[in-house]
Amino acid sequence: MDHMIKTAAEAVEADALPKCYESHTNPAQRKIEIAEIPKAISEKPVTQKSPAQWAYERTVLYLKNFEEQLDNEHEVAMGFTGGDAGVLRIEGMGYFDPDIVTFYGTDGDGGRTQLVQHVSQLNVMFRTLPKADDSKAPNRIGFRLFEHLDQVPDKTS
């Protein structure tokens, strides 16, 4: 156990950095690995991010983790609660500071769909759908978004 004395600045910085915890009934269930978190998330304190940016970054991590568990016959989609909104095949994602997160995609009939949501209302349920095109490799939007996290413009720099 590490009993190092921390300065006040080190203690504040440690509290501002992201923490993640998961527990599953199946010990083999894949969890988000802290070592995989991009610098854009791990090096900038949470207190320096808008609620929209912070919600976007964490949702991308969960999305990538979900996709890593899919077979080659399925792609990720998002289910909606309430009403008959159905599902959205996720084809893009973004945020608008300070508090809006948006998802772009298509619905089950192939119609263009966009969900714009305030971070205080953010509830995302990932689902699987059969690939849109059987002749192509599955679309992995979570992997693409993950790769671009370090390229998201930083308005504080």
Buried (B, 14 or more C-beta within 10 A) or exposed (E): EEEEEEEEEEEEEEEEEBEEEEEEEEEEEEEBEEEEBBEBBBEBBBEEBBBBBBBBBBBBBBBBBBBEEBEEEBBBBBEBEEEEEBBBBBBEBBBEEEBBBBBBBBBEEEEEBEBEBEBEEBEBEBBBBEBEEEEEEBBBBBBBBBEEBEEBEEEEE
